[in-house]
Amino acid sequence: MPTTAPATTTASAPVVGEATVGELRGTVRGSVILPGDADYDDARAVWNASHDKRPAIIVRCSGTADVIRAVEFASSQGLPVAVRGGAHSIAGFSTVEAGIVIDLSPMKAVTVDPGARRAVAQGGATWADFDHETQAFGLAVTGGLVSSTGVGGFTLGGGVGWLLRRHGLACDNLVGAEVVTADSRVVRASAEENPDLLWALRGGGGNFGVVTSLEFALHPVGPTVLGGLLFFPGSAARDVITGWRELTRSMPDDLTTLVNLTTAPPVPFLPESVHGQPIVAVGVVHAGPLDAAEDAVAGLRTLADPILDHVGPVPYVAMQQALDPLWEAGAHNYFTSAILDDLPDEAVDTLLDRWWAKPTPQSELHIHHAGGAMARVGRSDTAFAQRTSPYILNVIARSIDGEKFTEDTEWARDTREALAGYGPGAMYVNFTGEGGEDKVRASYPADTYAKLVGVKDRYDPTNLFRLNQNIRPSA
Ligand SMILES: Cc1cc2nc3c(=O)[nH]c(=O)nc-3n(C[C@H](O)[C@H](O)[C@H](O)COP(=O)(O)OP(=O)(O)OC[C@H]3O[C@@H](n4cnc5c(N)ncnc54)[C@H](O)[C@@H]3O)c2cc1C
């Protein structure tokens, strides 16, 4: 039996009475979970173990009506609000101490219209849910590298994935959305209705309301693509990065790659002799015809003598899930990012120095190759405006037990600082592991930021939705 005890809160947040919670329970179809309930600890857990918070109320919404009710409730009770889709926020935005979590995780339906090449995903769907449905028709859109990531948070922040250079960011393919705004209205965003809202949702994060569904334009992909990972010894890192950098200057748009400076995990397909050793992995997906793909990846195979060439024809869905076992929930994580215009040799030296200096083996550096379709979208067409820089650096501090985590996060911040000068100083909100106005402003050019404030003023003037990379309303 769930408890009906009053939701205990800290001094800074209002206490919600038993009768009020009872009313909420009576008006939602999903579940209302409180401290003391048997499923409370499961329900409050998020992917990143660094954020161990105790919400006063968790509403697991089963549809738009529940979301409307939860927003009304949060607003009337003055509770801090966290919105949760796939629960992968690195900064911990999808949980809140003593507030309300609007949890969309039961809302996972994905419907596909193969003729129109469109899919509509509910706000709590993950990329595993999405790819499962769309690949039944040989269709896809740019999704996360780890399939448990939420479609919602990923797309609203931008969305960098294996189809980026061929089909753009996930947000570039967002053509419509249903949004419950701070005043509990249901608003549709599309090119025809509230286009300012659609513009803001394409990169402006969760600032404008709870997105109950997202509609995407789809593209033919696979079902088999050429993809996988090439593993090189750590000692070849300089050759691999500089050789890869040269290849990126003329790569076809069908080919999306990234370089990962990491530590070899103890997986059976890697020789035991390299387990626990520094290793460079080059991740590869070619989204075009298989006969062209082999030629396109040939240069990557000879960057150095590989430990293992694990690139070949693979179902797109399997590629989307290939990294999942390495990124299970429950570790401590902090990401920070820098958008880079170039990787001159001295930047490569700095990257390598920083890599050798990492305090924890699980911490790693990813350099995503951007450009292609992403760069062909106009700078002011979406809230995601950093379009033309060719690389996105993601610095990942990761610790299984959290023991040296302060050291790890400092290492990550210092690494970002050491490299940010090779680009416009910009960050990518989805790879930013903390809030703060400086971080948000660093993620958008000044004119984009000003326009986002205007949209925020229109849809959330009281900043009800502030647990995010927050765009503060002007009032
Ligand atoms: C293991 C892992 C792999 C990742 N891989 C990639 C990658 O390949 N490419 C990339 O670009 N990013 C990647 N990320 C970053 C990821 O895109 C962001 O963390 C994103 O915010 C996660 O979305 P979510 O729905 O899972 O998270 P949540 O924690 O549920 O949500 C994060 C925030 O997004 C907003 N939000 C989420 N859903 C909604 C909604 N329906 N309506 C309104 N607001 C919403 C809210 O502000 C919420 O606080 C990865 C993160 C992790 C942990």
PDBQT file of the ligand as one rigid body, heavy atoms in Angstrom, charges set to zero:
ROOT
HETATM    1  C1  LIG A 501      25.158   7.730 -21.401  1.00  0.00    +0.000 C 
HETATM    2  C2  LIG A 501      24.890   9.024 -22.109  1.00  0.00    +0.000 A 
HETATM    3  C3  LIG A 501      25.105   9.104 -23.465  1.00  0.00    +0.000 A 
HETATM    4  C4  LIG A 501      24.846  10.301 -24.129  1.00  0.00    +0.000 A 
HETATM    5  N1  LIG A 501      25.087  10.368 -25.470  1.00  0.00    +0.000 NA
HETATM    6  C5  LIG A 501      24.830  11.518 -26.133  1.00  0.00    +0.000 A 
HETATM    7  C6  LIG A 501      25.036  11.597 -27.532  1.00  0.00    +0.000 A 
HETATM    8  O1  LIG A 501      25.419  10.641 -28.176  1.00  0.00    +0.000 OA
HETATM    9  N2  LIG A 501      24.779  12.778 -28.137  1.00  0.00    +0.000 N 
HETATM   10  C7  LIG A 501      24.279  13.858 -27.460  1.00  0.00    +0.000 A 
HETATM   11  O2  LIG A 501      24.027  14.885 -28.093  1.00  0.00    +0.000 OA
HETATM   12  N3  LIG A 501      24.055  13.801 -26.138  1.00  0.00    +0.000 NA
HETATM   13  C8  LIG A 501      24.331  12.657 -25.460  1.00  0.00    +0.000 A 
HETATM   14  N4  LIG A 501      24.145  12.603 -24.112  1.00  0.00    +0.000 N 
HETATM   15  C9  LIG A 501      23.639  13.793 -23.407  1.00  0.00    +0.000 C 
HETATM   16  C10 LIG A 501      22.133  13.789 -23.442  1.00  0.00    +0.000 C 
HETATM   17  O3  LIG A 501      21.697  14.216 -24.720  1.00  0.00    +0.000 OA
HETATM   18  C11 LIG A 501      21.544  14.732 -22.382  1.00  0.00    +0.000 C 
HETATM   19  O4  LIG A 501      21.973  14.307 -21.118  1.00  0.00    +0.000 OA
HETATM   20  C12 LIG A 501      20.029  14.766 -22.440  1.00  0.00    +0.000 C 
HETATM   21  O5  LIG A 501      19.569  15.844 -21.669  1.00  0.00    +0.000 OA
HETATM   22  C13 LIG A 501      19.416  13.497 -21.932  1.00  0.00    +0.000 C 
HETATM   23  O6  LIG A 501      18.040  13.490 -22.147  1.00  0.00    +0.000 OA
HETATM   24  P1  LIG A 501      17.093  12.563 -21.255  1.00  0.00    +0.000 P 
HETATM   25  O7  LIG A 501      15.708  12.781 -21.694  1.00  0.00    +0.000 OA
HETATM   26  O8  LIG A 501      17.646  11.183 -21.223  1.00  0.00    +0.000 OA
HETATM   27  O9  LIG A 501      17.398  13.147 -19.832  1.00  0.00    +0.000 OA
HETATM   28  P2  LIG A 501      16.520  13.713 -18.635  1.00  0.00    +0.000 P 
HETATM   29  O10 LIG A 501      17.464  13.720 -17.490  1.00  0.00    +0.000 OA
HETATM   30  O11 LIG A 501      15.253  12.989 -18.474  1.00  0.00    +0.000 OA
HETATM   31  O12 LIG A 501      16.220  15.156 -19.112  1.00  0.00    +0.000 OA
HETATM   32  C14 LIG A 501      17.210  16.134 -19.142  1.00  0.00    +0.000 C 
HETATM   33  C15 LIG A 501      16.565  17.474 -19.212  1.00  0.00    +0.000 C 
HETATM   34  O13 LIG A 501      15.982  17.611 -20.500  1.00  0.00    +0.000 OA
HETATM   35  C16 LIG A 501      14.727  18.223 -20.402  1.00  0.00    +0.000 C 
HETATM   36  N5  LIG A 501      13.714  17.285 -20.871  1.00  0.00    +0.000 N 
HETATM   37  C17 LIG A 501      13.830  15.964 -21.094  1.00  0.00    +0.000 A 
HETATM   38  N6  LIG A 501      12.710  15.491 -21.640  1.00  0.00    +0.000 NA
HETATM   39  C18 LIG A 501      11.867  16.532 -21.724  1.00  0.00    +0.000 A 
HETATM   40  C19 LIG A 501      10.546  16.695 -22.202  1.00  0.00    +0.000 A 
HETATM   41  N7  LIG A 501       9.885  15.673 -22.751  1.00  0.00    +0.000 N 
HETATM   42  N8  LIG A 501       9.983  17.923 -22.133  1.00  0.00    +0.000 NA
HETATM   43  C20 LIG A 501      10.659  18.973 -21.638  1.00  0.00    +0.000 A 
HETATM   44  N9  LIG A 501      11.907  18.874 -21.169  1.00  0.00    +0.000 NA
HETATM   45  C21 LIG A 501      12.504  17.678 -21.229  1.00  0.00    +0.000 A 
HETATM   46  C22 LIG A 501      14.540  18.622 -18.975  1.00  0.00    +0.000 C 
HETATM   47  O14 LIG A 501      15.040  19.922 -18.783  1.00  0.00    +0.000 OA
HETATM   48  C23 LIG A 501      15.414  17.651 -18.244  1.00  0.00    +0.000 C 
HETATM   49  O15 LIG A 501      15.863  18.136 -17.029  1.00  0.00    +0.000 OA
HETATM   50  C24 LIG A 501      24.372  11.421 -23.414  1.00  0.00    +0.000 A 
HETATM   51  C25 LIG A 501      24.161  11.337 -22.046  1.00  0.00    +0.000 A 
HETATM   52  C26 LIG A 501      24.433  10.155 -21.392  1.00  0.00    +0.000 A 
HETATM   53  C27 LIG A 501      24.239  10.074 -19.922  1.00  0.00    +0.000 C 
ENDROOT
TORSDOF 0
